[in-house]
Amino acid sequence: MDDCLSGSSDVNKFETLKTELSELLQKGGIHLHKWCCSGTPTREPQTFPLYRNSEEVTVKTLGMLWGSSTDTFTCKVTVNTNSNFTKRDVLSDIARIYDPLGFLGPFITKAKIFMQQLWLLQIDWHEKLPPDIAEQCDITSRLLCSKSQVAPIKPVIELSACLLLSQLLHKVIRALKLNIDSIQFFTDSSVALSWINSSSHLLKTFVRNRVVQIQELSKDFHWKHVSSKFNPADLLSRGLEAKTLAASELWWKGPDLSRINLFDYQTLQSPSSSTDKLYSDELKTLYKVTLKSNNDSNFLDTLIDITNNFHKLIRILGFIFRFKRNCKSLIKSTGPLTQEEYQKAETHLLKSLQVKYFHKEISALKKGTPVSPTSKLKFLYPFIDPSRD
C-alpha cells in the first residue's frame, strides 16, 4: 500500500486521527507500520516509529520529499554529466523535474525556453548540440540556462491567466481550511483589469465568457493593479536560473506590501477604464436606433391580429392586467390566472368589442333614448347593465 499525506495543525488531533485510521484499516487486515510528523508525539514513541527528533527525517510521498524537522519540501534532480548533450538528453532532464505544486515554475520555464530554442534550430533528437548552444549550460552550477527572451503577452492571454488565478484560489482555500480575513488579486495588465471591472454584457464573446467566470469566482475579493517589477508571475513567464530562483524573495514571499510607501502607490491601485485600443477592440459595437410608429390602430385590433382564439385573448389580457397591478403593488401575483383575473379580462374584452361595433347604440342608451330603427340590436331590447358600466 502506498504512503499518503494527511495530518492536523494540532498534535493531539493528529494522534487521534492516527488511532482512528489504524482501527479502521485493521478491520480490512491492513496494518499501518510507520508515521512521520513535524511535531513531537505526546504518547508512547513506539506507537510512532518515525517521528521528529534531533536528526532530519526525509519522507518521500507522492513523489515529494518532505523534511519533518524543517517542515520543508525538497526537489532532487540528477544532473547528466555527459558532455555530448543531444536534444533527447535535454528533454529527458527536464522531464525528471517533478514539481506538482509549481515551486520551481520559473526555473522550469527557463528550461522550456532553452528546449524551444532547440526546436527553432531544427536539431535532430540524436544530434549533438552545437557548441554555441551547449556552452549556455554550465552543469557545474546549474542545469539549463537560456539567453532568449519571452515574447510580450497579449491582454487576452493575460485575462486567461486571471481566470486561472481565480480558479486556483478556490482550490487553495479548500486545501488550507483556514479563516481568511481578506484576499486581493494582483495583475500587471491594466487592460485585463479594465475588462474585469467592466459590465460583461458590453464585451465580445471570448472576453465576456472569461470575465463572467472571473467576476463570479472573485465576487467577494478585490482586483488591483501591480507593476511588473513587483509581480511574482512575471518571473514565471520570463524564467529564472536555479541559483537566482533560490534567492528570489519576490517569488517565495511575494511583493513586500509593507514597503508600499517606498514606491508609487498608484502602481497598486485599480486604473480607470482603459482607453487603449486593445481594450476597446473587445467592446461590442453599440448602435442607437430610434423607432417611430405611426400606427393609429388601437391596442385591441393589434391583439386580435395576433390570434383569433377567444380564450387565448382573455389569458393575454389577464396577464397584462396582472403586470400592471404588480408594478403598482408591493405584493406580487404569480402563477396561473385566478378566476377573478380571468373574469375581469373577459369583461374588459367584451366591453371593448361592444364599444367598437355598437358605440352609437351605447351612446343612445346612456342618453335614455331608443336605439335607431336601423340598428341590428333593435329587436333584442338592449340595455346598459349598471353593475358593469
C-alpha positions in Angstrom: 0.0 0.0 0.0 1.3 3.5 -0.9 2.0 6.2 1.6 -0.4 9.1 2.0 -0.3 12.7 3.1 -2.6 14.0 5.8 -2.3 15.4 9.3 -3.5 18.3 11.5 -2.3 21.6 12.9 -2.7 20.1 16.4 -0.6 17.2 17.7 -3.5 15.8 19.8 -5.8 15.8 16.9 -3.1 14.2 14.8 -2.7 11.3 17.3 -6.5 10.9 17.4 -6.5 10.7 13.6 -3.8 8.1 13.6 -5.6 5.9 16.2 -9.0 6.1 14.3 -7.4 5.4 11.0 -5.4 2.5 12.3 -8.6 0.9 13.8 -10.5 1.5 10.6 -7.8 -0.2 8.4 -7.3 -3.0 10.9 -10.9 -4.1 10.0 -9.6 -4.7 6.5 -6.5 -6.5 7.6 -4.2 -3.5 6.8 -1.5 -2.6 9.3 0.0 1.0 9.3 3.6 0.5 10.3 5.2 3.9 10.0 4.3 7.5 10.8 6.0 10.8 10.5 5.1 14.3 11.8 6.8 17.6 12.3 5.7 17.8 15.9 6.6 15.6 18.9 4.0 13.0 19.8 2.7 13.1 23.4 2.0 9.4 23.5 4.4 6.4 23.6 7.2 6.9 21.0 6.8 3.2 19.9 3.4 4.0 18.5 5.1 6.5 16.2 8.2 4.7 15.0 9.1 7.5 12.6 8.8 11.0 14.2 10.6 14.2 14.6 13.9 14.1 16.6 17.3 15.7 16.5 18.1 14.2 13.2 16.4 15.2 9.9 13.9 12.6 8.6 13.1 12.8 4.9 10.0 11.1 3.8 9.1 10.6 0.1 5.4 10.6 -0.5 3.6 11.0 -3.9 6.9 12.0 -5.5 7.6 14.8 -3.0 10.5 14.8 -0.5 9.4 16.3 2.9 11.8 17.1 5.7 10.0 16.6 9.0 12.4 18.7 11.2 12.3 21.8 9.0 8.9 21.1 7.6 10.1 21.8 4.0 9.7 20.2 0.6 12.9 19.2 -1.3 13.3 18.7 -5.0 16.2 16.5 -6.1 17.4 16.4 -9.7 20.1 14.1 -11.1 22.4 16.1 -13.4 23.5 14.3 -16.6 27.3 14.5 -16.6 27.5 13.5 -20.3 29.4 16.2 -22.3 27.8 15.2 -25.6 24.3 16.5 -25.0 21.5 15.8 -27.5 18.0 17.3 -27.7 16.7 14.0 -26.3 19.0 14.4 -23.3 17.8 17.9 -22.6 14.1 16.8 -22.8 14.8 13.8 -20.5 16.4 16.1 -17.9 13.5 18.5 -18.0 11.0 15.6 -17.6 12.8 14.4 -14.5 11.9 17.6 -12.6 8.8 16.7 -10.6 7.1 19.9 -9.3 3.3 19.3 -8.8 2.9 22.4 -6.6 4.8 24.8 -9.0 7.5 25.8 -6.6 10.1 25.6 -9.4 7.9 27.2 -12.1 10.4 30.0 -13.2 13.3 27.5 -13.4 11.2 25.0 -15.5 10.1 27.9 -17.7 13.8 28.7 -18.3 14.5 25.1 -19.3 11.5 25.0 -21.6 12.7 28.2 -23.3 16.0 26.5 -23.9 14.2 23.5 -25.3 12.1 25.8 -27.6 15.4 27.2 -28.9 16.5 23.8 -29.9 13.3 23.2 -31.9 13.7 26.5 -33.7 17.2 25.4 -34.8 15.6 22.1 -36.1 18.1 20.0 -34.3 17.5 16.2 -34.6 16.8 14.1 -31.5 20.1 12.3 -31.6 22.2 15.2 -33.0 24.9 16.6 -30.7 24.1 20.2 -29.6 26.0 22.9 -31.5 28.9 24.4 -29.4 27.3 27.9 -29.1 24.2 26.3 -27.7 25.9 23.7 -25.5 28.0 26.5 -23.9 24.9 28.0 -22.4 24.7 25.1 -20.0 27.1 25.2 -17.0 26.5 21.8 -15.5 28.8 22.6 -12.5 26.4 25.2 -11.1 23.0 24.8 -12.8 21.1 22.5 -15.1 20.0 24.7 -18.0 20.0 28.4 -18.9 19.0 30.5 -21.9 19.7 34.0 -23.3 16.5 34.3 -25.2 13.5 36.4 -24.1 9.8 35.7 -23.8 7.6 37.4 -26.3 5.1 40.0 -25.0 1.8 38.5 -23.8 -1.5 39.7 -25.3 -4.1 41.1 -22.9 -6.5 38.3 -23.9 -3.9 35.7 -22.7 -3.4 37.8 -19.5 -7.2 37.6 -18.9 -7.0 33.8 -19.2 -4.2 34.0 -16.6 -6.5 36.0 -14.3 -9.2 33.3 -14.7 -6.6 30.6 -13.8 -5.7 32.6 -10.7 -9.3 32.8 -9.6 -9.8 29.1 -10.1 -6.6 28.3 -8.2 -7.6 30.4 -5.3 -10.7 28.4 -4.5 -8.6 25.2 -4.6 -6.1 26.7 -2.2 -8.9 27.9 0.2 -10.4 24.4 0.3 -7.0 22.9 1.0 -5.9 25.4 3.7 -9.2 25.2 5.7 -8.3 28.5 7.5 -10.3 31.6 8.3 -9.0 34.2 5.9 -9.9 37.8 6.6 -9.4 39.3 3.1 -8.0 38.3 -0.3 -6.6 40.6 -3.0 -5.8 39.7 -6.6 -3.0 41.5 -8.5 -2.3 41.7 -12.2 0.1 43.8 -14.2 -2.2 44.1 -17.2 -4.3 47.3 -16.9 -6.3 46.2 -20.0 -7.3 42.8 -18.4 -8.1 44.6 -15.2 -10.4 47.1 -17.0 -12.2 44.2 -18.6 -12.7 42.6 -15.2 -14.1 45.8 -13.8 -16.5 46.3 -16.8 -20.0 45.1 -17.3 -19.7 41.7 -19.0 -22.6 42.4 -21.4 -20.5 45.2 -23.1 -17.7 42.8 -24.1 -17.4 40.4 -27.0 -18.0 36.7 -26.6 -14.5 35.3 -25.8 -13.6 38.0 -23.3 -17.1 38.2 -21.9 -17.2 34.4 -21.1 -14.0 34.7 -19.1 -14.9 37.9 -17.4 -18.2 36.3 -16.2 -16.3 33.4 -14.6 -13.7 35.7 -13.0 -16.4 38.0 -11.6 -18.3 35.0 -10.2 -15.2 33.4 -8.6 -13.8 36.7 -7.2 -17.0 38.5 -6.3 -16.0 38.6 -2.6 -12.5 39.7 -3.3 -10.7 42.7 -4.8 -8.6 43.1 -8.0 -5.8 45.6 -8.1 -3.0 46.6 -10.5 0.7 46.0 -9.7 3.7 46.9 -11.6 5.6 44.1 -13.4 8.5 44.9 -11.1 6.6 43.7 -8.1 4.7 40.9 -9.8 5.9 37.3 -9.0 4.0 35.9 -12.0 6.4 37.9 -14.2 9.2 35.7 -13.0 7.3 32.6 -14.1 6.7 34.0 -17.6 10.4 35.1 -18.1 12.0 32.2 -16.2 14.9 32.2 -13.8 18.1 30.1 -13.3 18.1 27.8 -10.3 20.5 29.9 -8.2 18.6 33.1 -8.9 15.3 31.4 -8.1 16.5 30.1 -4.8 17.5 33.6 -3.7 14.3 35.3 -5.1 12.4 36.9 -2.3 9.7 38.1 -4.8 9.0 34.5 -5.9 9.0 32.8 -2.5 7.4 35.6 -0.4 5.7 37.9 -2.9 6.0 41.7 -3.0 6.7 43.5 0.3 3.4 45.5 0.6 4.6 46.8 3.9 7.1 49.0 1.9 4.3 50.4 -0.1 5.3 54.0 0.8 8.7 53.4 -0.8 7.3 53.3 -4.3 4.4 54.8 -6.3 1.2 54.0 -4.5 -0.7 54.3 -7.8 1.0 51.2 -9.1 -1.1 49.1 -6.7 -4.4 50.7 -7.5 -7.1 49.7 -10.0 -6.8 52.0 -13.0 -9.8 53.6 -14.6 -11.3 52.1 -17.7 -8.6 51.9 -20.2 -8.9 53.9 -23.4 -6.3 51.7 -25.0 -7.2 50.3 -28.4 -6.6 46.7 -27.1 -9.4 47.4 -24.5 -11.9 49.0 -26.9 -11.4 46.3 -29.6 -13.1 43.8 -27.3 -16.1 46.0 -26.7 -19.3 45.4 -28.5 -20.3 47.9 -31.1 -23.4 49.7 -29.9 -25.8 51.4 -32.2 -28.5 53.9 -31.1 -31.7 53.3 -33.1 -34.9 55.4 -32.9 -38.2 53.8 -33.9 -41.1 56.0 -34.7 -44.5 54.3 -35.2 -47.5 56.0 -37.0 -49.9 53.1 -36.4 -53.3 54.5 -35.5 -54.9 51.2 -34.8 -55.9 50.6 -31.2 -54.5 48.0 -28.8 -57.4 45.6 -29.2 -57.0 45.5 -33.0 -53.3 44.7 -32.6 -54.2 42.0 -30.1 -56.8 40.4 -32.4 -54.2 40.4 -35.2 -52.0 38.2 -33.1 -54.7 35.4 -32.5 -58.4 34.9 -33.1 -58.6 32.4 -30.2 -61.0 33.9 -27.7 -59.7 32.1 -24.7 -56.1 32.9 -25.6 -57.0 36.6 -25.9 -58.5 36.5 -22.5 -55.4 35.0 -21.0 -53.2 37.6 -22.7 -55.3 40.4 -21.3 -55.3 38.8 -17.9 -51.5 38.7 -17.7 -51.3 42.3 -19.0 -53.6 43.4 -16.2 -51.6 41.4 -13.7 -48.3 43.0 -14.8 -49.9 46.5 -14.5 -51.1 45.6 -11.0 -47.7 44.1 -9.9 -46.0 47.3 -11.0 -48.1 49.3 -8.5 -48.3 46.9 -5.7 -45.7 45.6 -3.2 -47.4 42.2 -3.2 -46.7 40.4 -6.5 -49.1 37.9 -8.0 -47.5 34.8 -9.7 -48.7 31.5 -11.1 -51.8 30.8 -13.3 -54.6 33.3 -13.6 -57.2 33.3 -10.9 -60.9 33.1 -11.7 -61.3 36.7 -10.7 -58.5 37.8 -13.1 -60.0 35.7 -15.9 -63.5 37.2 -15.5 -62.1 40.7 -15.4 -60.2 40.2 -18.6 -63.2 38.6 -20.3 -65.5 41.6 -19.2 -63.0 44.1 -20.5 -62.7 42.3 -23.9 -66.4 42.1 -24.4 -67.0 45.8 -23.4 -64.2 46.9 -25.7 -65.8 45.0 -28.6 -69.2 46.4 -27.9 -67.9 49.9 -27.8 -66.1 49.4 -31.1 -69.0 47.9 -33.0 -72.1 49.4 -31.2 -70.9 52.8 -30.0 -74.0 54.6 -31.4 -76.4 52.2 -29.6 -74.5 52.6 -26.3 -74.5 56.4 -26.7 -78.2 56.4 -27.2 -78.9 54.2 -24.3 -76.8 56.3 -22.0 -78.9 59.3 -23.0 -82.1 57.5 -22.3 -83.2 57.5 -26.0 -84.2 54.4 -28.0 -81.7 52.9 -30.4 -82.0 53.6 -34.1 -84.7 51.7 -36.0 -82.0 50.5 -38.4 -79.8 49.1 -35.6 -79.2 45.3 -35.6 -80.0 45.4 -31.9 -83.4 47.0 -32.3 -85.4 43.8 -31.6 -83.0 42.5 -28.9 -84.1 45.2 -26.5 -80.6 46.3 -25.4 -79.9 48.0 -22.1 -77.0 49.2 -20.0 -76.1 46.9 -17.1 -75.4 49.3 -14.2 -73.2 46.8 -12.4 -70.8 46.6 -15.4 -70.9 50.2 -16.5 
